[in-house]
């Protein structure tokens, strides 16, 4: 057996014992690369209900998509950035990270729904 495997046998996952106070002291930014935002409004509404997100940075990675179609009122600050051409998700993540001001940055896909305990855990 390799050393990494042996260490993993002793690892205890204590994610179920979250310390909300640690998260409450941190600003959380979410970066979402957007390309043809079919489910994006649902994702933003879901993130708004979580209450632990401070800002969401949407990076529209195609000049063909109109950001104004999905913008609504949410419980977090919404920052919209638009690339002038498709650079793909890694470049969009980098662009979003540059604009993020949070202590913690989460990178999500435009169709990803989080468990309510994901952020605190």
C-alpha positions as CSV (number, residue, x, y, z in Angstrom):
1,X,0.0,0.0,0.0
2,X,1.1,3.5,-0.7
3,X,1.7,6.2,1.9
4,X,-1.2,8.3,0.7
5,X,-3.6,5.3,1.0
6,X,-2.4,4.6,4.5
7,X,-2.9,8.2,5.6
8,X,-6.4,8.1,4.1
9,X,-7.4,5.2,6.3
10,X,-6.8,7.3,9.4
11,X,-8.6,10.4,8.0
12,X,-11.8,11.3,9.9
13,X,-14.3,13.3,7.9
14,X,-15.9,15.7,10.4
15,X,-17.9,17.8,7.9
16,X,-21.1,16.9,9.7
17,X,-19.7,18.9,12.7
18,X,-19.7,22.3,11.1
19,X,-18.8,25.4,13.0
20,X,-21.1,28.1,11.6
21,X,-19.2,30.8,13.5
22,X,-16.2,30.3,11.3
23,X,-18.3,30.8,8.2
24,X,-20.2,33.8,9.6
25,X,-16.9,35.6,9.9
26,X,-16.0,35.0,6.2
27,X,-17.2,36.7,3.1
28,X,-18.1,34.1,0.5
29,X,-17.9,34.7,-3.2
30,X,-19.3,32.3,-5.9
31,X,-17.9,32.4,-9.4
32,X,-20.1,31.0,-12.2
33,X,-19.0,30.8,-15.8
34,X,-22.0,31.2,-18.0
35,X,-22.5,29.9,-21.6
36,X,-26.1,29.7,-22.8
37,X,-27.8,30.2,-19.3
38,X,-30.7,27.8,-19.5
39,X,-30.9,27.0,-15.8
40,X,-29.0,30.0,-14.4
41,X,-32.0,31.8,-12.9
42,X,-32.9,28.7,-10.9
43,X,-29.4,28.4,-9.6
44,X,-29.3,32.1,-8.6
45,X,-32.7,31.8,-6.8
46,X,-31.4,28.7,-5.0
47,X,-28.2,30.5,-3.9
48,X,-30.2,33.4,-2.7
49,X,-32.2,31.2,-0.4
50,X,-29.0,29.7,1.2
51,X,-28.3,33.0,2.9
52,X,-24.6,32.4,3.3
53,X,-23.4,33.8,0.0
54,X,-22.2,37.4,-0.1
55,X,-21.6,37.9,-3.8
56,X,-22.0,36.0,-7.0
57,X,-19.8,36.8,-10.0
58,X,-21.3,35.7,-13.4
59,X,-18.8,35.6,-16.2
60,X,-20.7,35.4,-19.5
61,X,-18.3,33.5,-21.8
62,X,-20.1,34.3,-25.0
63,X,-21.0,37.6,-26.5
64,X,-24.2,36.0,-27.8
65,X,-25.8,35.7,-24.4
66,X,-27.6,38.7,-22.9
67,X,-26.9,39.1,-19.2
68,X,-29.9,41.4,-18.6
69,X,-32.3,38.4,-19.2
70,X,-31.4,36.7,-15.9
71,X,-30.7,39.6,-13.6
72,X,-33.1,39.8,-10.7
73,X,-33.0,40.8,-7.1
74,X,-31.1,38.4,-4.8
75,X,-29.9,38.3,-1.3
76,X,-26.3,38.7,-2.5
77,X,-24.4,41.2,-4.6
78,X,-24.5,40.2,-8.2
79,X,-21.5,41.1,-10.4
80,X,-21.8,40.5,-14.1
81,X,-18.7,40.3,-16.4
82,X,-18.9,39.5,-20.1
83,X,-16.1,38.2,-22.3
84,X,-16.0,39.5,-25.9
85,X,-15.6,35.9,-27.2
86,X,-15.7,32.4,-25.9
87,X,-12.6,31.7,-23.8
88,X,-14.0,28.5,-22.1
89,X,-14.7,27.8,-18.4
90,X,-11.1,27.9,-17.0
91,X,-10.6,31.4,-18.3
92,X,-14.0,32.5,-17.1
93,X,-13.2,31.1,-13.6
94,X,-9.9,33.1,-13.7
95,X,-11.8,36.3,-14.7
96,X,-14.4,35.7,-11.9
97,X,-11.6,35.2,-9.3
98,X,-10.1,38.5,-10.2
99,X,-13.4,40.2,-9.5
100,X,-14.2,38.3,-6.3
101,X,-13.7,40.1,-3.0
102,X,-14.6,37.2,-0.7
103,X,-12.4,35.3,1.8
104,X,-13.7,32.1,0.3
105,X,-14.3,31.6,-3.4
106,X,-16.6,28.8,-4.7
107,X,-16.5,27.9,-8.3
108,X,-19.8,26.5,-9.6
109,X,-21.2,25.4,-12.9
110,X,-24.2,27.3,-14.2
111,X,-26.5,24.3,-13.6
112,X,-25.2,23.3,-10.1
113,X,-27.5,23.2,-7.1
114,X,-25.8,23.0,-3.7
115,X,-26.9,21.1,-0.6
116,X,-28.1,23.7,2.1
117,X,-25.2,22.5,4.4
118,X,-22.5,22.6,1.7
119,X,-21.2,26.1,2.5
120,X,-21.1,25.7,6.3
121,X,-19.5,22.3,6.0
